[in-house]
Amino acid sequence: MVDTFLKICGSISVVAAALAIFYKGFRYWHPAKASISYTISALKERPDSIAVTITNKSSVTIYIQSCSVRCTYSFIELIGRHLRRPFLRPSLYPNLRYNSCVYQFVENNPIKLEPAEQITLTNEIYEHPLNALYGPMLISFVTLTTGRTIKSKRMQSPPVWRLIGERGKVNA
């Protein structure tokens, strides 16, 4: 009877230790989370803005070296683009995957994030044809000083941003 009880307790301890190690490993490989949001303004005085929210999910301090947002395509469209150009040099794949502007959010100094801290980085998009986003989706890349890159989920870009420079915002 005591022998069976000790085996059950040992099994529970082994399972709990395995889960703790798995959780620590997962947090080591995915120390932060990034998500994209945007605001659209109808007034000429206030520009549209795009924001990236970064959350530190690990138990240690992390430093953000760079953060950028680019236009991209859906997974099925990317496969179609690769199949249309099967002999494209691998160095040109980023040109096939991503489109138009790159918005940078971090300047020169790294940004420090404490454990469980959240920061929102914002960039304004002015009404100029060079700022038009022609891709159907947005994705953000956050690079940490450790060299790890965190991608956000793909998000639909607003169709009005394809008409920047032509959409005629209203005066307030």
N, C-alpha and C positions, 0 to 999 in steps of 0.2 A: 504494500500500500504506500509506504513512504517512498519506495523506489519509483513508483509510477508518478507520484506527486513531484519528485525532483526532476524527472524527465520532462514533465509538462512545463515546469518553471524554467528549465534550461532551454526548451524549445521556444518559449515566449521571449526569453532574453536574446536568443540568436536572431529571431525575426525582428525584434525591436532594434538590435544593433545593425542588422542589414538595412532596415529602413532608414536609420539615421545616417549611415554611410552613403546610401543612395541619394538622400536629400542634400547632404553636404557636397557630393559630387555634382549634382544637378545645379546647385547654386554656384559652384565653381565655374561651370561651363556657361551658365546664364546668369551673370551677376546683376544685370539690370534689364529693364523693360522700356521700350520706346513706343510712343504712339503719336500720330499726327492729327492735328485739328486745324481748321481754318475759319476765318470770318470774312464775309463779303459785305462791302459797304456800297450803298447806292449813291453816296455823296462824293463830289470831286475833292472836297477838303480832306476827307479821311480815306487813306488808301486801304486796300484789302490787306489781310495779313495771314501768314501761315505760321503755325506753332508746332513745336515738338516737345512733348512732355516725357521726361526721363525719370524713372523711378529706380533707386538703388534697392535691390532685393537681397543683397548679400549682407553678411554680418561684419564686413570690413569697409573701410573708406575706399572709394574709387575716384579716379580722376578722368574727366572727359577731355580728350585731346582735340577731337573734331566731331562735328555733327553737320550732316548735309541732307537735303531732300532733293530727289530727282524724280523725273517722270519715267514710268515703265509701262509694261503691257501685261495683260493677263497671261497665265501659264499656257493656255491653249494657243494664244496668239504668238507667244515666244517660240513654241514648238514649230508652228507654221513658218515663222521667219527663219528659223534654223534649217528647216527642210527646203526652203526656197534657195538658200545659199549653203549647200552642204560642204563646199571646199573653201570656206572663208577661213582666213588665218586666225588662230586663237587670240592673237593680240587685238583683233578687231571685234571680238565678241561684246565688249562693253558698249560699242557703238550700235550694235544690233539690239541689245537688251534695254538700253536706256535712251531717253530722248530729251532734247532741248536743254533748258536752263538747269543749273545746279545752284541751289541756295545754301550758302554756308551760314552756320549759326554761331560758331565759336571762332573768335579772332586768334590772338597769339597765345594767351595764357590758358593753361588747362583749368577746368572748372572742377572744384572739389565737391563730392557728394558723400555725406555721412550715411551710415546705415539707415534704411527706411526713409531717407529724405527724397523729396520729389522736387524737380525744377522744370520750369517751362521756359523754353527759348523761343523767342518770337522774331520774325522777320517780316517787314512790310513789303508788299508787292505794289509797285507804282504802275500807273497807267502808261505803259510804253510798249511798243510792239516787240522789243527784245525780251520782255518779261513774260510773253505769252507761253503757256504750258500746252504743248500740242499732244502730249501723251494722255491716255485715258485714266491712268492710275498714278498714285504717288507712293513713294517708298522712302524711308529715312534710314540713314546709316550713321551709327554712333560708334566712334573709335575711341577706345580707352587707351591710357598711357601704357598698359600692359601689352597692347597690340591686338587685343580682342575686338572684333567688330560685332555690333548688335544691330540687327535689322528689325524694322517694324513690320507689321502686317501691311499688305498693300491696301490702299484706300482709293476710292473713286475720286478723281479730281473734278472740281466744279466745271461744267461745260462753259460757263461764262469766261473763264480764264483763257480759253482758246481765242476769245474775241478781244483781248486786251488791246487797246489802241483804237478799236473800232466800235466799242459798245456804247459810247456817249453817256457817261455818268451825268446825273442831274446836279445842278447847283442848289445849295441849300438856301 
